[in-house]
């Protein structure tokens, strides 16, 4: 059995993006996914895409025709104190600070490009075991008598962070996210809201004609939010937003628990972990998928720039990727975690500190610009 150069585990947006980033590279690439081909097209989640992510999707050929909603302004405030700021795309000579897209629509665009590229997908087969050897990895698949595939490098982009205590770090935030779509009474004019409350952040993201709502709360309060009827829930959001929006319709609500989990080292022996398999972040500031796509592009760049004949799964190559991603990965995980812990409380001195920080941002365009660049491009945006 001749090994593939790269086997990508997971044909969701992250796995497909890596495959597309390496088309034409000369590498023998295949994907394997536990679900039937195209299952990711029905993903109901909503993703916030940073401007830097747009540039990457354009390089992958998956941007044109993608039904995205631009975010042209972001209003940031706190419910338990003073202070607010507003970040505008026009300040940075951009059409948008970011974009909102349905995850299923993004998966559809990537899958179509994957078919065009002729990259094979082994569908409906779950990976049972990885066994790294000196020259390649044996990937055992469930079903059909335990078929195995070999690859010089395996990129795991499926599922959540898995491993023992020695490999994984993180914390349980004691919060759940209640998500839904709601129709505002007035056009949203591409304005997004990030409202920090003692229970956690409340985000309203323009999504076509609606707002995608990510409502963070304690598990007990999440129970209550799910039990409210439509009008009661809309009243709750309007009250939390201090009357800044009025809603006229809301779709059924879903919930999921929130925790930080990340692999201390995103590479192993002939294995690299990407996306949710490498780190699961709190949705505050919407950095999860954007960080994942920066990881994807960096790994693809490392593989493309390898020396002629260099083993794509060698420890030397994977160490180059590890070092390339260390700063941005640590900074994004740390910043997201700090935001949650700093803003998810009603402690008087912290209220004042947060308010002063928001006022400073509002009064200092260079500082506001630095923050916007950080959100759009990751840690490499810092001077």
KARASUL-V493544 format. One record per backbone hydrogen bond with DSSP energy under -1.0 kcal/mol. NH is the residue of the N-H (numbers start at 1). CO is the residue of the C=O. E is the energy in kcal/mol with one decimal. If there is no record, write none. Layout:
NH_CO_E + NH_CO_E
//
This chain:
4_150_-2.7 + 5_28_-1.4 + 6_28_-2.1 + 7_153_-2.4 + 8_30_-2.7 + 9_155_-2.8 + 10_32_-3.2 + 16_12_-2.8 + 17_13_-2.1 + 18_14_-1.9 + 19_15_-2.0 + 20_16_-2.4 + 21_17_-2.2 + 23_20_-1.1 + 25_22_-1.9 + 30_6_-1.7 + 31_120_-2.1 + 32_8_-2.4 + 33_122_-2.6 + 39_36_-1.9 + 41_38_-1.7 + 42_39_-1.6 + 43_40_-1.6 + 47_101_-3.2 + 49_99_-3.9 + 51_97_-1.1 + 52_376_-1.6 + 54_50_-1.8 + 55_51_-1.8 + 56_52_-1.6 + 57_53_-2.6 + 58_54_-2.2 + 59_55_-1.7 + 60_56_-1.6 + 61_58_-1.1 + 62_57_-2.4 + 66_63_-2.6 + 68_66_-1.8 + 69_100_-2.2 + 71_98_-3.0 + 72_190_-2.3 + 73_190_-1.5 + 74_87_-2.2 + 75_192_-3.0 + 76_85_-2.9 + 77_194_-2.0 + 79_196_-3.5 + 85_76_-2.3 + 87_74_-2.5 + 89_72_-2.7 + 92_89_-1.7 + 93_90_-1.5 + 94_89_-1.8 + 97_71_-2.9 + 98_71_-1.1 + 99_49_-2.6 + 100_69_-2.1 + 101_47_-2.2 + 103_45_-2.7 + 104_43_-1.3 + 106_102_-1.9 + 107_103_-2.5 + 108_104_-2.0 + 109_105_-2.0 + 110_106_-2.3 + 111_107_-2.6 + 112_108_-2.1 + 113_109_-1.7 + 114_110_-2.1 + 115_111_-2.3 + 116_112_-2.1 + 117_113_-1.9 + 119_114_-1.5 + 122_31_-3.5 + 124_35_-2.5 + 125_33_-2.4 + 128_140_-3.1 + 129_140_-1.4 + 131_138_-2.1 + 133_136_-3.4 + 137_151_-3.3 + 138_131_-2.7 + 139_149_-3.9 + 140_129_-2.5 + 141_147_-3.4 + 142_126_-2.9 + 146_143_-1.1 + 147_143_-1.2 + 149_139_-2.6 + 151_137_-1.9 + 152_4_-2.5 + 154_270_-2.1 + 155_7_-2.4 + 156_272_-2.8 + 157_9_-3.0 + 167_164_-1.6 + 168_164_-1.5 + 169_262_-2.4 + 171_260_-1.8 + 173_258_-1.2 + 176_217_-3.4 + 177_256_-3.0 + 178_215_-2.8 + 179_254_-2.6 + 180_213_-1.6 + 182_211_-2.5 + 183_249_-2.6 + 185_246_-3.2 + 191_188_-1.7 + 192_73_-2.9 + 193_204_-2.5 + 194_75_-2.7 + 195_202_-2.9 + 196_77_-2.9 + 200_197_-1.4 + 202_195_-2.9 + 203_214_-2.5 + 204_193_-2.1 + 205_212_-2.6 + 207_210_-3.0 + 210_207_-2.4 + 211_182_-3.1 + 212_205_-3.4 + 213_180_-3.0 + 214_203_-2.4 + 215_178_-2.9 + 216_201_-1.9 + 217_176_-2.4 + 222_218_-2.9 + 223_219_-1.8 + 224_220_-1.6 + 225_221_-2.6 + 226_222_-2.2 + 227_223_-1.4 + 228_224_-1.0 + 233_229_-2.6 + 234_230_-2.5 + 235_231_-2.3 + 236_232_-2.0 + 237_233_-2.3 + 238_234_-2.6 + 239_235_-2.5 + 240_236_-2.3 + 241_237_-2.1 + 242_239_-1.6 + 243_238_-2.5 + 244_241_-1.7 + 248_183_-3.0 + 251_181_-2.9 + 254_179_-2.3 + 256_177_-1.5 + 258_175_-2.6 + 260_171_-2.9 + 261_280_-1.9 + 262_169_-2.4 + 263_278_-2.8 + 264_167_-2.5 + 268_271_-3.1 + 272_154_-2.3 + 273_266_-2.9 + 274_156_-2.8 + 277_274_-1.5 + 278_275_-1.9 + 279_275_-2.4 + 280_261_-3.2 + 286_283_-2.5 + 291_287_-2.6 + 292_288_-2.0 + 293_289_-2.4 + 294_290_-1.7 + 295_291_-2.1 + 296_292_-2.4 + 297_293_-2.3 + 298_294_-2.0 + 299_295_-2.5 + 300_296_-2.6 + 301_297_-2.4 + 302_298_-2.4 + 303_299_-2.3 + 304_300_-2.5 + 305_301_-2.1 + 310_307_-2.6 + 314_311_-1.7 + 318_314_-2.3 + 319_315_-1.9 + 320_316_-1.5 + 321_317_-1.8 + 322_318_-2.5 + 323_319_-2.5 + 324_320_-2.0 + 325_321_-1.6 + 329_325_-2.3 + 330_326_-2.4 + 331_327_-2.7 + 332_328_-2.6 + 333_329_-2.3 + 334_330_-2.6 + 335_331_-2.7 + 336_332_-2.3 + 337_333_-2.2 + 338_334_-2.4 + 339_335_-2.3 + 340_336_-1.9 + 341_337_-2.1 + 342_338_-2.6 + 343_339_-2.2 + 344_340_-1.8 + 345_343_-1.3 + 351_347_-2.4 + 352_348_-1.9 + 353_349_-2.2 + 354_350_-3.1 + 355_351_-2.5 + 356_352_-2.6 + 357_353_-2.2 + 358_354_-2.4 + 359_355_-2.4 + 360_356_-2.4 + 361_357_-2.3 + 362_358_-2.2 + 363_359_-1.8 + 364_360_-1.1 + 368_364_-2.3 + 369_365_-2.7 + 370_366_-2.1 + 371_367_-2.0 + 372_368_-2.2 + 373_369_-2.5 + 374_370_-2.1 + 375_371_-2.1 + 376_372_-1.8 + 377_373_-2.6 + 378_374_-1.9 + 381_378_-2.2 + 382_379_-1.8
//
